[in-house]
Amino acid sequence: MIVVIDGPAGSGKSSTARAVAHELNIQYLDSGALYRAVTYLFLKSEQSLSTFFESLNSARLSFEFDNEFQVTLNEEDITSAIRDPKVSAHVSTIAAMPEVREFINTLMNNAVQYDVYIADGRDLGTAVFPNAEYKFFMIADLETRAKRRHEELSSKGLQMSYSEVLAEIKQRDQIDSTREKDPLKQADDAIVVDSSTLSFDEQVQYIVTRIKETITTE
């Protein structure tokens, strides 16, 4: 079973999905982290597309959720490395590549066959899991999203100014919503959650309430 939360960068979907996963005792799938992992591979390939695609074909990308979403690429733990601003600056461009999307979509679809998952992303409800049991779409105004992302980076010791974060999110919104393959889009049957008008606990409980009666946990 799969529940999805889509939305633009900084809307709060990842932190909300993790909290819902903890409360309902289900698995969490961070699609953004997987795209960051592939972007990390691209940067390690010295930004050569031919080298990158060759590496992608043989890449061993795995993940697990144990309090945090941990990602391993070719036996290397890259959980922290994929949050580097250099990765953030390239992730939307790499994620727009059809070959990359096919690779990640196959990985995610294989993973959710055997457990109950909540996943967050940008096109999960429309392209990856169109038959998801529940679909949510989180929104927030641009300034709120930039502030959240800036605070998140600062808490991890990553130095970017607020204006740099704001410009990056604007660029990511543009790329994500206009890419030819699976653009950022609200599914017709998605439930909209405006995270700029709710506290974190309120948005988590709202989603939990909507799905709790359906999900069976041990």
N, C-alpha and C positions, 0 to 999 in steps of 0.2 A: 504494500500500500504506500502511496506517495501523496504528500501534501506539499504544495509549492507556495512560495512567497516571491513574487517578482517586484521589481521597482528600480528606479535609477540609483546611481551611486550616492551613498550617504543618506539614504532614506531610512535606514535603521533596520533593514530586512535581515541582515546577518546576525546581529546581536539578538534580535527578536526571535529568529528561528532557533538559535542556540538555547535561549531561555525556554521556549516552548518544548524543545526536545528534552531538556532536563526535567521539566515539570511533568511531562507525559511519559517519561522513560522510553523514548524512542530514539532512533538514530538521526543524526544531523548530517546533511550533505551540502557542503559549501561549493557550489559550482564556480563562484568567482575565484576561489583559491586554486581550483584546478586550471582555470585559464591563466592565472598568475604563474602556476607551475610551468605551463607550456611556454609562457612568455620568458620565464627564467631560462628555459632551455634555448630559446631563440637568442637571448643575450649571450649565453655561454657559447653559442655557435658563431659568435662575432658578427651577428646580424646578417649572416649570409643565408639567403633563403634556401639555396640548394643544400647547404650543409644542415640547415635547420630541418627541412623536410626529411632528409635522410635519417637524422637523429630521431625525429618524431616517430618514424616507422618502426624503430627498434626500441623506443623508450619504454621503460618499466615504471609506470606511474601508479602508485598505490596510496591509500588514505585510510584513516580510522578516526573515530570520534571518541575521545576519552577525556572529558572536561574541555578539551580544545580540539579543533580539527587539525590533525597532523598529516602532513603530506611528505611522501618519500619519492624521490626521482632517482632511478638507477642506484638504489641502495643508499642514497644521500638524503638525510633529513633536511628539507628546505622550508620547513614551517615558518621560520623567522625570515629567511632570505627573500621569500616571495613578497614580503611587505615593504621592501626597499622602494623608495620613490622612483628609482630607475625602472623598476618593473611596472609601477603604476603608470608611468609616462607612456609605456608601450602597450599595455595590456589590451586596450580597446582596439587598436590596430591589428594585433595578432588574433584577437578573439573574433574579428570580422572575417577571417580567412575561412572559406568553406571546408578545407581539409582539416583545419583545427577544430571547427565546430563538429564535424563528423566524428573525429577522434574522441572528443570529450563527451558528446552525446551517447556514443556507444558505451563508453566507460560507465556513465551514470545509469543508463538503462540496464546494464548488466548487474549493477550493484543493488538496485532496488527490488530485484526479483524475490529476495529471500528474507525481507524484514520490513518493518514499518519505518518510513523515513519522512523527515521534513527537509525540504531543500529550498535554497534561495538563489535567485539569479535575475536574469532580465528577459528571457524568452521561454522559461520553463513551461508556463501554462499554455503558451501558444504553439511552440515548436517541439519541445522535448517530451513533455508529459501532457498532451492535450486531453487525456482522459483521467487526469489526477482527481482524486476524490474531493479535494478542496483546493481552491485557488484563491490566493489573496494578492492584492496589488498595493504596495505601500508607496505613499507619496509624501513629500515635504517640500517646502519652498527652498529655493536655491541657497539662500543665506543660512538657513538652518542646517542644511546638509553640509555646507562648507565648514561651518563652525564645528559640527560633530567630527568631521574627518580631521580637521586641524587639531582638535583636542585629542583624538585617538593617536595621531602621529606623534604629538608632543609627549603623550604618556609613555610612548615606546622609545623615546629618545631620538626620534627622527625629525630633523629640522627642516621645516618648510614654512614659509610665511602664510598668513591667512589669504593674502591676495594670490599667492601661487596656487594654493589649494582651490580657491574659488575658480581661477582660470582653468585649472586641470579638470574640475568637475564639469564646467561649461563645455569644454572640449569633448569630454567623455560622453556627455549627454548628446552632443551633436553626432558623434560617430556612432553611438549605440542606436540612436533612433533613425538614422538614415542609411545604415549599412544594408546592402542588398540581401544578404543572407540572414534570415531570422532577426529582424530588428527588435529593439525594445518596444513592446506593445502590450497594452492591457488586454487580457483575454475577455471576451464578451461575458463570460460567466464568472469572472473574478469578483471578489468582495473587496472593495476599496477601503484602505485603512490610512487615514491622514495622521502621520506620526508627529506633525508639527502642532497638532491640537490635543494630543494625548500624552500623558506621562508614559515612561517606559513600562511600568507595571500595568498601566491601563491597557496598552496595546497588546501586551503579552496575554493578559487575562481575557481580553476580547477574543483573541484567536483561539485560545485554549477552550473557552466556553463554546465556540462554534463547532469545534471538532471532537470534544471530549467524549460525547455519547457514541461516536462512531468508532473510535479507535479502541481496540482491545489490547491491554498490556498485561504482562505476566507479573 
